[in-house]
Amino acid sequence: MGASPLFCCDSPTRFVALRFGKMDLEKIRAAAERVARSEGVELVDVEWKIGRQRFLRVYIDKPGGISHRDCELVSQQLGVILDVEDLVPGPQYILEVSSPGLDRKLRTPADYQRFTGRLARLVLNEPVEGASFLQGRLAGFAEDVVQVDLGGRIVSVPLAQIRKANLVVEF
């Protein structure tokens, strides 16, 4: 009999089924949150990717930015917890802890509030005012609606309509 298929789901609330057992991304997220909090940093996101290798990526941030030492401390502590609690079943995986980057994803209402005034690129599920893609300055967030300034014209975009959003790097 052949090996059972591998599959994963990006949803942080679902289990990822592997031929080696089940991995609960919510438990991993909770462990990463505990470690991040203990180090005075914010947990931004947790991703599980399977390709040629298995990657668990953890993104952290703090005001003023993340240092290499911050990543190292979180990686060491989280790695021990993941191993002791056996939260990543199966063969070797790579734990990668890093900052979300200058072009970070915007996911939560807090992200849109925190980065008000910054240039962002939004890809929409359905067109808003005839556009499926917007690039402009975040002008505010209230009642699940993101305000985007498109050069003097403010466009209101319901948060549920945003498929993907990233900050745009400005020099």
Buried (B, 14 or more C-beta within 10 A) or exposed (E): EEEEEEEBEEEBEEBBBBEEEEBBBEBBBBBBBBBBEEBEBBBBBBBBBEEEEBBBBBBBBBEEEBEEEBBEBBBEBBBEBBEEEEBBEEEEBEBBBBBBEEEBBBBEBEBBEBBBEBBBBBEBEEEBEEEEEBEBBBBBBEEEBBBBBBEEEEBBBBBEBBEEBBBEEEE
